[in-house]
Amino acid sequence: MQLAAKTIFLILLISTSIFAQNRSSKSPSEIAREQSKAVVVLEALDERGSVLGQGSGFIVTPNGAIVSNLHVVQGAAMVRVKLPNGDVYKTADLVEVDDAKDIVVIKIKGFKLPVVTLGDSDKAEVGEQVVAISSPEGLTNSISTGVISGVRRFDTHRVFQLTAPISNGSSGGALFNSKGEVIGIITYLFKSGQNINFAVPINYARGLIGDQASKTLAQLQPAPETKESVKPAPSLVDSTEDNEQIDGQLSGAARGKRGRTALDPVFTRPDEALNLFSRLVENLGLYTTREVGELMAAAAIVKTKDTEEIEEYTIKYLSSFSGLAMSFSKPERLLTSVELLVNWSVTDLENYYDKKYKKRTVGKDKILDYGKLPTGRQLIAVLDGNGNVRAVRFTKAK
């Protein structure tokens, strides 16, 4: 009898625990109903009030502090904030900025505004269910669901990789865990990928949040270029110097060029970098060094190899998440190889391209060989010692 009583008590205890856990998890509709009132549309305006771009944000204090991505507001003279209830605010005030992590906290003059519930992003795990709420293309409170499919480490911070579908204009939106707590700031998407999207953990923004404006949008404007900063750097068209000379000249003369550091990439969004990469792939065997040089005139391009047969050039940071390497044949100087330098898992590669490859070893490199594609080009992925993808390389088929 005593054993039966203990068994019943144990069953009740386990049932109560499971019930409590289930109560702590919320459905996407519950999260949307409770939290979406604080997810807003941000419109970047120029001096004349014309819209330069649009993104998302979320309110974190009742007095009007809003977290978003820096790239959503950078270059704007004013930001127009649209709340889901129809209220509209304008502001040029900033609380704080983190350039490296693409975070900004802006300030509107609000009172008793709805706020999101902040969570602890350090507790987030791969495989965890998430809900993204943002305003793509101005469509307020659009919701998508998925999981955290990976955690990526970059030079200055980590990012969550997501399977939740993300659209243009979602930058700065809120990523919620199953408890309805914000654990990330939606930051980047791959337009052509299969749900390869990213969010910056919210804990990076916690120390920036406050209600006291410390600067304005005008202070984000790029400083006027000096004579030194606009001197032409060695280009694909004209360079004949050796690597050391070119790199030295770029260090001093290419301050107006982008792509030398993760803090100043050529593109702020990985999908834009991927679009350029795809354009180069489509023009393998057609583009000359001059055409590529004109296409990427704003990029700091460094010559890394020069032999009797080929010239190679690199951009260290095409985006904060990728670099670029290109090879040109001599004497024609035609583009023969283009390589995206990445930090992907094999699953990322398979999601973006395909699973139909052969594993091979070439010299010291382990590669995944897709062979000759229907387009007439050849594709391989180069792996590092840990089995992660470090480069995706397209060459013109022979």
CORNORPE-V603661 format. One record per backbone hydrogen bond with DSSP energy under -0.5 kcal/mol. CO is the residue of the C=O (numbers start at 1). NH is the residue of the N-H. E is the energy in kcal/mol with one decimal. If there is no record, write none. Layout:
co->CO nh->NH e->E
co->CO nh->NH e->E
This chain:
co->1 nh->5 e->-2.1
co->2 nh->6 e->-2.1
co->3 nh->7 e->-2.3
co->4 nh->8 e->-2.5
co->5 nh->9 e->-2.5
co->6 nh->10 e->-2.5
co->7 nh->11 e->-2.5
co->8 nh->12 e->-2.5
co->9 nh->13 e->-2.3
co->10 nh->14 e->-2.6
co->11 nh->15 e->-2.7
co->12 nh->16 e->-2.4
co->13 nh->17 e->-2.1
co->14 nh->18 e->-2.6
co->15 nh->19 e->-2.5
co->16 nh->20 e->-2.3
co->17 nh->21 e->-2.2
co->18 nh->22 e->-2.6
co->19 nh->23 e->-2.1
co->20 nh->24 e->-1.4
co->21 nh->25 e->-1.1
co->27 nh->31 e->-2.5
co->28 nh->32 e->-2.6
co->29 nh->33 e->-2.3
co->30 nh->34 e->-2.2
co->31 nh->35 e->-2.6
co->32 nh->36 e->-1.8
co->35 nh->38 e->-1.9
co->36 nh->39 e->-1.5
co->38 nh->40 e->-0.5
co->38 nh->59 e->-2.8
co->40 nh->57 e->-1.6
co->41 nh->82 e->-2.6
co->42 nh->44 e->-0.5
co->42 nh->55 e->-2.9
co->43 nh->45 e->-0.5
co->43 nh->80 e->-2.8
co->44 nh->52 e->-3.7
co->44 nh->53 e->-1.1
co->45 nh->77 e->-2.9
co->45 nh->78 e->-1.5
co->46 nh->49 e->-1.7
co->50 nh->46 e->-2.3
co->53 nh->44 e->-2.4
co->55 nh->42 e->-2.4
co->57 nh->40 e->-2.4
co->58 nh->67 e->-2.4
co->59 nh->116 e->-2.3
co->61 nh->64 e->-1.9
co->62 nh->113 e->-2.2
co->63 nh->110 e->-1.7
co->64 nh->108 e->-2.3
co->65 nh->60 e->-3.1
co->65 nh->61 e->-1.0
co->66 nh->106 e->-2.4
co->67 nh->58 e->-1.8
co->68 nh->104 e->-2.2
co->69 nh->72 e->-1.1
co->69 nh->73 e->-0.7
co->70 nh->73 e->-1.0
co->70 nh->74 e->-1.9
co->73 nh->76 e->-2.1
co->78 nh->45 e->-3.2
co->79 nh->81 e->-0.5
co->79 nh->91 e->-2.2
co->80 nh->43 e->-2.5
co->80 nh->82 e->-0.5
co->81 nh->83 e->-0.6
co->81 nh->89 e->-2.6
co->82 nh->41 e->-2.3
co->83 nh->86 e->-2.1
co->87 nh->83 e->-2.9
co->89 nh->81 e->-3.3
co->91 nh->79 e->-2.8
co->92 nh->217 e->-2.1
co->93 nh->107 e->-1.9
co->94 nh->214 e->-2.5
co->94 nh->215 e->-1.8
co->96 nh->105 e->-2.6
co->98 nh->102 e->-0.7
co->98 nh->103 e->-2.2
co->99 nh->102 e->-0.9
co->102 nh->70 e->-0.7
co->103 nh->98 e->-2.8
co->104 nh->68 e->-2.4
co->104 nh->106 e->-0.5
co->105 nh->95 e->-3.4
co->105 nh->96 e->-1.1
co->106 nh->66 e->-2.7
co->108 nh->110 e->-1.6
co->116 nh->118 e->-0.6
co->117 nh->182 e->-3.3
co->119 nh->121 e->-0.7
co->120 nh->123 e->-1.7
co->121 nh->124 e->-1.2
co->125 nh->128 e->-1.9
co->128 nh->148 e->-1.9
co->130 nh->146 e->-1.9
co->131 nh->176 e->-3.4
co->132 nh->144 e->-2.0
co->133 nh->174 e->-2.2
co->134 nh->142 e->-2.7
co->135 nh->138 e->-1.9
co->136 nh->139 e->-2.5
co->138 nh->140 e->-1.3
co->139 nh->142 e->-0.7
co->142 nh->134 e->-2.0
co->144 nh->132 e->-3.0
co->145 nh->165 e->-0.5
co->146 nh->130 e->-2.6
co->147 nh->149 e->-0.9
co->147 nh->163 e->-1.9
co->148 nh->127 e->-3.5
co->150 nh->161 e->-3.3
co->152 nh->154 e->-0.5
co->152 nh->159 e->-2.2
co->157 nh->154 e->-3.0
co->158 nh->201 e->-0.5
co->159 nh->152 e->-2.6
co->160 nh->199 e->-1.9
co->161 nh->149 e->-2.2
co->161 nh->150 e->-1.2
co->162 nh->197 e->-1.5
co->167 nh->170 e->-1.8
co->168 nh->137 e->-0.9
co->169 nh->135 e->-0.5
co->170 nh->173 e->-2.5
co->171 nh->56 e->-3.1
co->173 nh->186 e->-2.2
co->174 nh->133 e->-2.6
co->174 nh->176 e->-0.6
co->175 nh->183 e->-3.2
co->175 nh->184 e->-1.3
co->176 nh->131 e->-2.2
co->177 nh->180 e->-1.9
co->178 nh->26 e->-3.5
co->181 nh->177 e->-2.4
co->182 nh->119 e->-2.8
co->183 nh->202 e->-1.9
co->184 nh->175 e->-2.5
co->184 nh->186 e->-0.6
co->185 nh->200 e->-2.5
co->186 nh->172 e->-3.7
co->188 nh->198 e->-2.5
co->189 nh->191 e->-0.7
co->189 nh->271 e->-0.9
co->193 nh->195 e->-1.1
co->195 nh->197 e->-0.8
co->196 nh->190 e->-0.9
co->197 nh->162 e->-2.9
co->198 nh->187 e->-2.6
co->198 nh->188 e->-1.1
co->199 nh->160 e->-3.2
co->200 nh->185 e->-2.5
co->201 nh->204 e->-1.4
co->202 nh->205 e->-1.7
co->202 nh->206 e->-1.1
co->203 nh->207 e->-0.6
co->205 nh->208 e->-1.7
co->205 nh->209 e->-0.8
co->206 nh->209 e->-0.9
co->211 nh->213 e->-0.7
co->215 nh->94 e->-2.9
co->216 nh->219 e->-1.1
co->217 nh->220 e->-2.0
co->218 nh->221 e->-1.0
co->226 nh->230 e->-1.0
co->228 nh->231 e->-1.0
co->229 nh->256 e->-0.7
co->235 nh->239 e->-2.2
co->242 nh->246 e->-2.3
co->243 nh->247 e->-2.8
co->244 nh->248 e->-2.1
co->245 nh->249 e->-2.3
co->246 nh->250 e->-2.6
co->247 nh->251 e->-1.9
co->248 nh->252 e->-1.4
co->249 nh->253 e->-3.0
co->250 nh->254 e->-2.0
co->254 nh->257 e->-1.9
co->258 nh->300 e->-2.6
co->259 nh->317 e->-2.4
co->261 nh->264 e->-1.0
co->262 nh->265 e->-0.5
co->264 nh->259 e->-3.0
co->269 nh->272 e->-0.8
co->269 nh->273 e->-1.5
co->270 nh->274 e->-2.5
co->271 nh->275 e->-1.9
co->272 nh->276 e->-1.8
co->273 nh->277 e->-2.4
co->274 nh->278 e->-2.5
co->275 nh->279 e->-1.9
co->276 nh->280 e->-2.3
co->277 nh->281 e->-2.3
co->278 nh->282 e->-2.2
co->279 nh->283 e->-0.9
co->280 nh->283 e->-0.5
co->281 nh->284 e->-1.4
co->283 nh->286 e->-2.2
co->283 nh->287 e->-2.2
co->287 nh->335 e->-2.9
co->288 nh->292 e->-2.4
co->289 nh->293 e->-2.7
co->290 nh->294 e->-2.3
co->291 nh->295 e->-2.0
co->292 nh->296 e->-1.8
co->294 nh->297 e->-1.0
co->296 nh->299 e->-1.7
co->298 nh->258 e->-2.6
co->299 nh->301 e->-1.1
co->302 nh->314 e->-2.5
co->305 nh->312 e->-2.8
co->309 nh->330 e->-2.4
co->310 nh->307 e->-2.8
co->311 nh->328 e->-2.7
co->312 nh->304 e->-2.3
co->312 nh->305 e->-1.4
co->313 nh->326 e->-2.8
co->314 nh->302 e->-2.6
co->315 nh->324 e->-2.5
co->317 nh->266 e->-1.8
co->318 nh->267 e->-2.2
co->319 nh->322 e->-1.0
co->322 nh->318 e->-1.5
co->322 nh->319 e->-2.0
co->323 nh->341 e->-2.0
co->324 nh->315 e->-2.6
co->325 nh->339 e->-3.1
co->326 nh->313 e->-2.4
co->327 nh->336 e->-2.6
co->327 nh->337 e->-1.4
co->328 nh->311 e->-2.1
co->329 nh->333 e->-2.4
co->333 nh->289 e->-1.3
co->334 nh->329 e->-2.4
co->335 nh->285 e->-3.5
co->336 nh->396 e->-1.8
co->337 nh->327 e->-2.5
co->338 nh->394 e->-2.7
co->339 nh->325 e->-2.4
co->339 nh->341 e->-0.6
co->340 nh->342 e->-0.6
co->340 nh->392 e->-2.2
co->341 nh->323 e->-2.2
co->344 nh->389 e->-2.2
co->345 nh->349 e->-1.8
co->346 nh->350 e->-2.6
co->347 nh->351 e->-2.6
co->348 nh->352 e->-2.0
co->349 nh->353 e->-3.3
co->355 nh->357 e->-1.5
co->358 nh->369 e->-3.4
co->360 nh->367 e->-2.9
co->361 nh->363 e->-0.5
co->362 nh->365 e->-2.2
co->365 nh->362 e->-2.9
co->365 nh->367 e->-0.5
co->366 nh->383 e->-2.9
co->367 nh->360 e->-2.6
co->367 nh->369 e->-0.6
co->368 nh->370 e->-0.6
co->368 nh->381 e->-2.1
co->369 nh->358 e->-2.3
co->371 nh->379 e->-1.5
co->373 nh->376 e->-2.3
co->376 nh->397 e->-1.2
co->377 nh->373 e->-3.6
co->378 nh->395 e->-2.1
co->379 nh->370 e->-2.5
co->379 nh->371 e->-0.6
co->380 nh->393 e->-2.9
co->381 nh->368 e->-2.6
co->382 nh->390 e->-3.0
co->382 nh->391 e->-1.2
co->383 nh->366 e->-0.6
co->384 nh->387 e->-1.8
co->388 nh->384 e->-2.4
co->389 nh->344 e->-1.9
co->390 nh->342 e->-1.2
co->391 nh->382 e->-2.4
co->391 nh->393 e->-0.5
co->392 nh->340 e->-2.6
co->393 nh->380 e->-2.2
co->394 nh->338 e->-2.4
co->395 nh->378 e->-2.6
